[in-house]
Amino acid sequence: MINTYYKILNNYNNNMNVKPLADRVLVEPAVAELKTAGGIIIPDTAKEKPQRGTVIAVGTGKKDEPMTCKAGDTVLYGKYAGTEIQVDGKDYLIMRESDIFAII
């Protein structure tokens, strides 16, 4: 179990060419919901931005504030938090750690 966890973390770090600076975090947003709880299919125009994602890479933190989240954590963040970027055709968000509300 622990070895699998470290392999996942190594895959996150080895395949990523983006290294966030200072207190920034690189997050891969979760896939948007396709159906409601009642089974109604949501059209593309009505989908909301996901507010949950997986941390891919973490900066070194500020001088007086160490980073609390790490690669592999699932986090909740604000609807309009961060800056959207694309790396190798995948969508990511870069945001400050203070934009993250909770670690799940």
C-alpha positions in Angstrom: 0.0 0.0 0.0 2.7 2.5 1.0 4.9 1.5 -2.0 1.9 2.1 -4.3 1.4 5.6 -2.8 5.0 6.5 -3.4 4.9 5.2 -7.0 1.9 7.4 -7.6 3.7 10.4 -6.2 6.8 9.7 -8.2 4.7 9.4 -11.4 3.2 12.8 -10.6 6.6 14.4 -10.2 8.5 12.7 -13.0 6.0 13.3 -15.8 5.4 16.9 -15.0 7.5 19.7 -16.5 5.8 22.4 -14.5 7.2 23.2 -11.0 5.1 25.8 -9.1 7.1 28.6 -7.3 6.7 29.8 -3.7 3.2 29.0 -2.3 1.7 28.0 -5.6 0.0 24.6 -6.3 -0.7 22.8 -9.6 -4.1 21.1 -9.5 -5.8 18.8 -12.0 -9.5 19.5 -11.8 -11.9 16.6 -11.4 -14.2 15.7 -14.3 -17.5 17.6 -14.3 -20.7 15.7 -13.4 -22.5 14.3 -16.4 -25.8 13.4 -14.6 -27.7 14.7 -11.6 -28.6 12.5 -8.6 -32.0 12.0 -10.2 -30.5 10.7 -13.4 -31.0 13.8 -15.6 -28.2 14.3 -18.1 -26.6 17.7 -17.9 -25.8 19.4 -21.3 -22.4 20.9 -21.9 -23.7 24.5 -21.7 -25.1 24.0 -18.2 -22.2 22.2 -16.5 -20.5 24.0 -13.6 -16.8 24.2 -13.1 -15.6 21.5 -10.8 -14.5 22.7 -7.3 -12.5 19.6 -6.5 -9.2 18.4 -7.9 -6.0 16.5 -7.3 -2.7 18.2 -6.4 -0.1 17.4 -9.0 2.9 19.5 -7.9 3.6 21.9 -5.0 6.0 24.8 -4.7 8.5 25.2 -1.9 6.4 27.5 0.2 7.2 30.9 1.7 10.1 31.5 4.0 7.9 31.6 7.1 5.0 29.4 6.0 5.6 25.7 5.0 3.2 24.1 2.6 0.5 22.0 4.1 -0.7 20.1 1.0 1.4 17.7 -1.0 1.2 15.9 -4.3 -1.6 13.4 -4.5 -4.0 15.2 -2.1 -7.6 15.8 -3.2 -8.6 19.3 -2.4 -11.6 21.7 -2.5 -11.1 25.2 -4.0 -13.1 28.2 -5.0 -15.1 28.2 -8.2 -13.0 31.0 -9.8 -9.7 30.2 -8.0 -6.5 29.9 -9.9 -5.3 30.4 -13.5 -6.1 27.8 -16.1 -3.2 26.4 -18.1 -2.6 23.5 -20.6 0.4 21.2 -20.4 0.7 18.4 -23.0 -3.0 18.8 -23.9 -4.3 18.4 -20.3 -6.0 21.2 -18.4 -4.6 22.3 -15.0 -5.1 25.1 -12.5 -2.2 27.0 -10.9 -3.3 28.6 -7.6 -2.0 29.9 -4.3 -2.3 27.5 -1.4 -4.5 30.0 0.3 -7.1 29.5 -2.4 -7.6 25.9 -1.3 -10.4 25.5 1.2 -9.9 21.9 2.4 -7.9 18.7 1.9 -10.3 15.7 1.6 
